């Protein structure tokens, strides 16, 4: 992937909103990290509340978060791609809908696997 070596590609990748990216993950191999998250996979949130979500991968790797059941991220959309920091932590802010259970899928093309969270919205 040309992500790490091409600044214009990196900029366009992060600006784009493409939920299909959650299906693009790295193949297992030496030195390839396994995507993980901070916190549990089932979380409770107040209606219309916000919560930070964090995924662990390699430093400066792109990570895509996709909400399949409502709510939005800081870009006011249900999908966002962000860059992990120097420690490999990618952070987004999720805004919950008024009710329901919201599945969120997370993936990175530079990490193995996909993570599925469920946000349970309750007062």
C-alpha positions in Angstrom: 0.0 0.0 0.0 1.3 3.4 -0.9 -0.1 5.0 2.1 3.1 5.5 4.1 5.2 6.8 1.2 2.9 9.1 -0.7 1.6 12.3 1.1 -1.0 13.2 -1.5 -2.4 9.6 -1.4 -2.5 9.8 2.4 -4.3 13.1 2.3 -6.9 11.9 -0.2 -7.4 8.6 1.7 -8.1 10.4 5.0 -10.4 12.9 3.3 -12.5 10.1 1.6 -15.5 8.5 3.2 -15.5 4.9 2.2 -17.1 2.2 4.5 -15.8 -0.6 2.2 -12.4 0.0 3.8 -13.4 -2.0 6.8 -13.0 -5.1 4.6 -9.4 -4.2 3.7 -7.1 -5.6 6.3 -3.5 -6.8 6.3 -2.7 -10.4 5.8 -1.0 -12.1 8.7 2.8 -12.0 8.7 5.8 -11.2 10.8 5.8 -7.6 12.1 2.1 -7.0 11.2 0.1 -5.8 14.2 -3.3 -7.2 15.2 -5.8 -4.5 15.4 -7.1 -4.1 19.0 -9.2 -1.6 21.0 -9.1 0.0 24.3 -12.1 -0.9 26.4 -14.7 -3.6 25.9 -16.6 -4.5 22.8 -20.0 -3.8 24.4 -20.4 -0.2 25.7 -23.3 1.7 27.1 -23.8 5.3 26.2 -26.5 7.9 26.9 -28.9 9.0 24.1 -27.2 11.6 22.0 -24.1 11.3 24.2 -20.5 11.2 23.0 -17.7 8.8 23.7 -14.1 8.5 22.5 -13.3 5.2 20.7 -9.6 4.1 20.4 -8.0 1.5 18.2 -4.4 0.3 18.5 -2.4 -0.4 15.4 1.0 0.7 14.0 2.1 4.3 14.3 0.8 6.5 11.5 -1.5 3.8 10.1 -4.9 4.7 8.7 -7.9 3.3 10.6 -11.5 3.3 9.5 -14.5 3.4 11.9 -18.0 2.6 10.4 -21.3 2.8 12.3 -23.8 0.5 10.7 -26.8 1.4 13.0 -27.0 5.2 13.5 -25.0 7.9 15.2 -22.0 9.7 13.7 -18.4 10.6 14.2 -16.7 14.0 14.5 -17.1 14.5 10.7 -21.0 14.2 11.1 -21.0 11.0 9.0 -21.3 7.4 9.9 -17.9 6.6 8.6 -14.5 8.2 9.2 -10.8 7.3 8.5 -8.2 8.7 10.8 -4.4 8.4 11.3 -3.0 6.7 14.3 -0.7 8.7 16.4 3.0 8.0 17.1 2.0 5.3 19.6 -0.3 3.6 17.1 -3.5 4.9 18.7 -6.3 6.0 16.4 -9.0 8.0 18.2 -12.4 9.2 17.1 -15.4 10.7 18.9 -18.8 8.9 18.4 -22.1 10.7 18.8 -24.8 8.2 19.7 -28.3 8.3 18.2 -31.4 8.7 20.5 -31.9 4.9 21.1 -31.0 1.4 20.0 -27.9 -0.8 19.6 -25.3 0.5 17.2 -22.7 -1.9 15.7 -19.4 -0.2 14.9 -16.8 -1.9 12.7 -13.1 -0.9 12.8 -10.3 -1.9 10.5 -6.9 -0.8 9.2 -5.2 -1.9 5.9 -1.9 -2.1 7.9 -3.2 -4.3 10.7 -4.6 -7.9 10.9 -8.3 -8.3 11.6 -11.4 -6.2 12.2 -12.9 -5.2 15.5 -16.7 -5.0 16.1 -18.1 -2.8 18.9 -21.7 -2.5 20.0 -22.9 0.7 21.5 -26.0 0.2 23.6 -27.9 3.5 23.9 -29.8 3.8 27.1 -30.8 6.6 29.5 
